[in-house]
Amino acid sequence: MGTTTHRHRFAMEIVNQSDTPFYYYDMDVLHATLDEISRLTAGFPYKIHYAVKANGNPHILSEIKRCGIGVDLVSGGEIMAALKAGFTPHDMNFSGVGKSDWEIRLGLEHEIGCFNVESVPELDIIDHLASLMDKRANIAIRVNPDIDPHTHKNITTGTAENKFGIKIKDLEHIIHRAIHLPHIHLMGLHFHIGSQITSMQPYVLLCETINRLLDHYDSQGIHFEMINVGGGLGIDYHEPDTHAIPDFEGYFGTFKQHLHLRDNQQLHFELGRAIVGQCGTLFSRVVLVKENSKKFIVLDAGMNNLIRPALYEAYHEIQNLTSRETTNEVYDVVGPVCESTDVFAHDRRLPVTHRGDLIAIRSTGAYGESMASTYNMRPLAHSLFHSSK
Ligand SMILES: *Cc1c(COP(=O)(O)O)cnc(C)c1O
């Protein structure tokens, strides 16, 4: 076993026996995260739905299920995965701009908790399909509040120029339509402004927008039984060990302080990354080190295993767990895939690295395994779970 200067808590006896690349999930971190959420939401009319698209690994899903939270789903495949993991349909939300008929029917058949509806055509389609099945669909209208969370442009969802939700000026029309459709039960409003949000300011703006909307609809005598503020809380990709648990105190505290919930009104949250991001690590071995005009560490994991750096220029901590070198070197850390964007890090300072060294790519529990592909006909990485209990 190699020496390491990192304060990580990997079970090296398991790690060293496994073929790379693989995803390693620290279930202690996942449990501690879920416990913190329970502690901070207890006694409030809050309900958490885990966004399955962040990580749909069956083992992760059943752990989350055991903690009694619901799920936010974005496809028929995710509905089936959630049913298989034992989630109750009542605890399922179904989001997405383009739900296919079979996916809507699947949701109706199981009488899921809520469809998050993103357009007038979608509302009419759900009403029609529900009428054919003699069902009534619970829905929330997804509002696009035009709030810029100042994250990467590819993960912003709540500004006016992207495809998600209904603009506030068009909201009144769809709400009145929903109220009058016979196979629709309007439960409330849904918002989701983006992802990897680490400042609370966008959430304060969101609360203020919601307060204004609630005042407006109160004056029309329209009561919403539920408000869903989506997810998006970010994690610390730079300090995965010091900040293994995201700032839930600040996050829930913002809504406790700024959102004026009405009587008999529930507040729903849909968190993905904040729940699973820090429990996952992608392990890989160094295939070789080469030098062109730069020094490259070539790994046996590639963008097919973890696409976030290639897709969003995302940062992940990279640790060499086995190098015994005392000096550092600057490297580009790359994968073997035949694409020039198959780069995990540019100009990263690491201990002098050799073929065979074990590399940990941290904070990969969210949008890692779930976005993996077999591009270049590379096999999917397997997954491994560790719990000290
Ligand atoms: C992706 C998504 C989420 C979860 O986003 P995170 O940034 O992982 O918290 C929540 N709600 C909806 C509608 C989503 O599309």
The ligand as an SDF file (V2000), in Angstrom:
LIG
                    3D

 15 15  0  0  0  0  0  0  0  0999 V2000
  -31.4900   18.2190  -12.4150 C   0  0  0  0  0  0  0  0  0  0  0  0
  -32.6770   18.6680  -11.6840 C   0  0  0  0  0  0  0  0  0  0  0  0
  -32.6440   18.7780  -10.2920 C   0  0  0  0  0  0  0  0  0  0  0  0
  -31.4220   18.4900   -9.4690 C   0  0  0  0  0  0  0  0  0  0  0  0
  -30.3800   19.3710   -9.7250 O   0  0  0  0  0  0  0  0  0  0  0  0
  -29.0800   19.3570   -8.7840 P   0  0  0  0  0  0  0  0  0  0  0  0
  -28.2810   20.4910   -9.3030 O   0  0  0  0  0  0  0  0  0  0  0  0
  -28.4090   18.0460   -8.9800 O   0  0  0  0  0  0  0  0  0  0  0  0
  -29.5390   19.5580   -7.3810 O   0  0  0  0  0  0  0  0  0  0  0  0
  -33.8050   19.1600   -9.6590 C   0  0  0  0  0  0  0  0  0  0  0  0
  -34.9430   19.4480  -10.3510 N   0  0  0  0  0  0  0  0  0  0  0  0
  -34.9900   19.3550  -11.6920 C   0  0  0  0  0  0  0  0  0  0  0  0
  -36.2490   19.6800  -12.3840 C   0  0  0  0  0  0  0  0  0  0  0  0
  -33.8620   18.9700  -12.4000 C   0  0  0  0  0  0  0  0  0  0  0  0
  -33.9250   18.9130  -13.7350 O   0  0  0  0  0  0  0  0  0  0  0  0
  1  2  1  0
  2  3  1  0
  2 14  2  0
  3  4  1  0
  3 10  2  0
  4  5  1  0
  5  6  1  0
  6  7  2  0
  6  8  1  0
  6  9  1  0
 10 11  1  0
 11 12  2  0
 12 13  1  0
 12 14  1  0
 14 15  1  0
M  END
$$$$
